Amino acid sequence: MASLFEKFKRGLTKTREGFVGEIQQLVNNTFEVDEDFLEKIEEILISSDLGVDTSFDVIAELREHVNQVGFNQSNELFDLLKNHLQTEIHNNAGQASDFFKLSSKPFVIVVVGVNGAGKTTTIAKLAKVFHDQGKKVLLAAADTFRAAASDQLKIWADRIDVEIIINQPGGDPAAVAFDACKAALARKVDVVIVDTAGRLHTKVNLMEELKKIYRVTGNAIAGAPHETLLVLDATTGQNAINQAKQFKNAVDVTGLIVTKLDGTAKGGMIFSVQKQLGLPVKFIGLGEQMDDLREFDPKTFVEALFE
């Protein structure tokens, strides 16, 4: 079985090639470290979706290093980049390792995100992690706008052997969430994971409905939801930040799940999304297999980028 580092390294191949690979090529073809060189490094960082603020900070530190001690070898540059990004990501990262220390029973997780981000599949992967830990899991198919969404979640529930609450297509999503919470209390369930409609962040009425789901879970179980996870598609890069801001304004998002990192060169968006939103990335999706959802480890993430 692949180690965590190997998983990260394989899943971040495209980001590493587009980020570190371009910088290495620039260094190999550079005879003098001047402002033109620094601007080109900055362009690479921004195009890798690290975000403007993070990119500016990196260049400022690099410029100071060059002015004070000079620049002799490419490994100096990579060491500086690596150390800066390690500090950056640790300053903004949450403690994902605490996620599975359930503070309540039942522990209610509401999962939100736009269509196409991989939300339903991610819920199934998360449910499997809990199930493999020996916890009793109940899914709530509160995406009643699309019958296919409930059908898909039902298939996953059967496959990983967890329970599911489903209502009629077009029914009240909040009612599904409420029923699931009440069922969880009766059945002594450990974890409830609520799927929600892949609502567009510009649709005010859908955001209001999300707030209703949030309220009814709290009415059913004190303190619920205990986690609200926003699923973001890494391939959308900086656009994901605009989505995240809208969801954060609607409900109390507690953490992020970034999916499809294996399919994009924009993995640097993790630095930007954490910095701009002040939200921790708790899980990342590194592939299509059921075990490809991994707890986010900041140190391993940066190490894998530069390996």
N, C-alpha and C positions, 0 to 999 in steps of 0.2 A: 504494500500500500504506500502511495506517495506521501512524503512528509508534508507538513504545512508549508514549509518554504518552497518545496518543489511544486506544490499546487499553485502558490502565489506566482512563482516564476513562470510557470507554463501559462497561467491565465493572463499574465501581464505582458506576454510576448509582444503584442502589437504596440502597446504603449512604450515599452522599453526600446523597441526598434525605432519608433518615430521620435522618441525623446532623446534618449542617451545616444542612439545611433547617429542622429543628425548632429548632435554636439560633438561627438567624436570625429565625424567627418570634417566639421568646421575646424576643429583643433588641428587635425592632420594637415590641413591646407592653409594654416595661418602662420605667418612668419613674425608678426608683431601683434601684441595685445594692445590695441588702441580702442578708441571710442566706437569705431566701426565694428570691431570684433564684439564689443559688449552689446551693441545694438542688435547684432545678428543673434547673439545668445538670447537676448530678451525676446526677439521674434519667435525663436524656437520654443521658449517657455510658454509664451502666450498662445501660440498655435497648438500646444499640447494641452491647453485648457487648464493650466495651473491658476489662471486668473491674473488680472492686471496687478492687483495689490501684491500678491505673492511674488510675481515675476519682478516687480519693481524692487521689492525688498531684497531678493536674491542678487540682482544686479548692483544694488547699492553696496551690499556686503562684498561682492566680487571686486567692485571698483576700489573700495577701501583697501582690500587685500593687495591689489595690484600696485596701488600708490605707495603703500607702506613697505611691502617686502618684495614686490615684483612678482613675476610669474615665469616659471622655468619649464614645468612639465604638465602634461594633461591631467595626470593623476591628482595634482594640486587642485585643479578646477573641480574634478569629480568629488574629491574629498570635501571641498567647501560646499558644493551643491548638496551632497548627501547629508552633511552635518546640519546644514540650514533646514533642509526639508524634514529631517528627523525632529529637530526642535519645533518647527512649524506644526507638524502633524501631532506631536505629543501635546502641545499647548492647547489644541482644539479637540483632541480625541477623548471620548468617554471610555469608561471601563466596561467593555463588552463582556468581560469575564463574570461580571455581577449579574448579567442578564438572566441566567438560569437559576439564580438564587431567589426563587419565587417568594415575594413578600406577602402574598395573600393566596388563599385558596377558596374558590377558584380564582386564578390569575387571568385577567381578561386583556387580550391584545386586539386592538383594532388596527387593521391594515388598510392604508389608503394609497391612492396613486392613479395616474391617468391610464387610459387604455393603451395597451401595447408595451407597458413597462415590465411586464412579466410578473404581475402581482399574484395571480392565482397560482401559478406554478411555484412561486416563492413561498406562498402560504403552505403549500403541500410539503415543500422541503423543510420548512420550519417545524411543521407538525411532526414530520418524521424524526427530526432531531429529538423533540420532546418524547415521542413514542419510544424511541430507542433507549431513552434514559429511564424507561419504565413508568412514565407519567401517563395518566389518562387524559386524552385530548378530545375536545369537542369542537367541530367547525360550524360556523354560522354562515350560511350562504345568503348574505344580505345584499348581494348584487342581483336584485330582482328585475332590473331593467332588461337584462339579456338572459333569456332562458338558457342559452348555451353556457353562460358563466356558471350557473348552478349545476348544470349537467357535468361540466368539466370538473368542478370541485367534488361532485359526488363520485366521479370515477377515481379521482385521487384519494378520496377518503376510503373507498373500498380497497384500493390498491395498498395503502399503508395501514389499513385496519384501524381506522379511528371513526368515531361517531360524527354525524352531521345533522343539522337542523335545516330543512328546506321548506320554503313557502311556495305558493303559486306564483308563476311569472306575473310581474306587474303588481304584486302585493306590496305591502308596506315594509320597506327594508328595516325600519326601526323595530317593527313588531318581531321580525325574525331575530334580531339581536337580543331583544328582551326575552323572547321565548328560550333562546339558547342559554342565556344567563340563568333563568329559572330552572331549566333542565339540568344545568351544570350543578346547581345547588342540590337538587334532588338526587342526582346520580353520583355525587361526590367526585366530580371531575376536577382534575388539577389545573388544566389550561383550556381556556376558550379563545379561539382565534376567529375574529369576525372579518369576513371578506366584505368589501364595499364596492359600489359601482365605480367603474373606471371613469369617473366623472371629469369632464374638462374643467380646468381650474378657472375658466372664465364664466361658467354657468352658476349664477348666484343662487338659483333655486336648489341646485344640487348640493351646493356647499351648505345651504341651510338644512337640507336633509341630513347631511353628515353631522351637523351639530346636534340634530335630534337623536341620531344613533348614539352619539356621545352622551347625551343626557339620560336616555333610557337605560343604558348599561349601568350608569351610576345609581339610578333609582332601584335597579334590581340587585346590584351588589355594591356594597359600600366601597368607595375608593376607585371603582371601575370607571373607565378603563385604566389599567395600571401601566400600560404601554400603548402608545400610538405610533406605529411605524409607517414611515412614508417610503414607498418604493420608487426609486429613480432609475431611469434607463441611462447608463453611462454613454451610450452612443449619441445621446442628444447634447452632451457637453454642457456648455454654459446655459443653454435653454432650460436645463433641469432646475437651475437655481430660481428662475422666475416661477416655475411650477411650485417649487418648495415654499417660496415666500407666500403664495396664495393659500396653500394648505395650512401653513403655520399661522396665518391670520385667522383661519376658520376654527381650528382646533389646536389643542395643546400637543403638538408633535413632539415626541420624546427622543426619536432617533431615526436614522436613515438606513435603508437597505439599497445598496447600489448594485444593479444587475448588469449582465452582459459585458462585463469588463474584458472578457476573453475575445470579444468581437469588435473592439475599438482601439484606436490609438489615443483616445481621449481620457485615459485613466487619471490624468493629472487633475481632472475636475474634482476629485475627492479633496484635494487641498483647498480648492476654492470654495466648495460647497460648505465645508466645515467652518472655514474662516468667516464667510459672509453670513451664515445662518446661525452660527453658534450652536449647531446641533452635531452630536457625535454620529459617525458612521458605525453601526453596530454589526452589520453583516454585509458581505459582498458576494456576488454571484460570479463564479469563475468558469462556468460551463453549463451544459444541459443535463448532466447526470444528477441524480438525487443527492449525492454527497458533495456537490459542487457549491453549495451554499456554506460559507465559512464565516466564523466570527472574525471580525476585522481586527487584525493585529498591526498597529502602526509601524512598529520596528520591522517586522517581516515584510510589510508592504514596501517600505523604502529600500530595504536590502534587495528585494527581488527586482526592483526597478534598475538597480545599478549592477546586478550580477552579470 
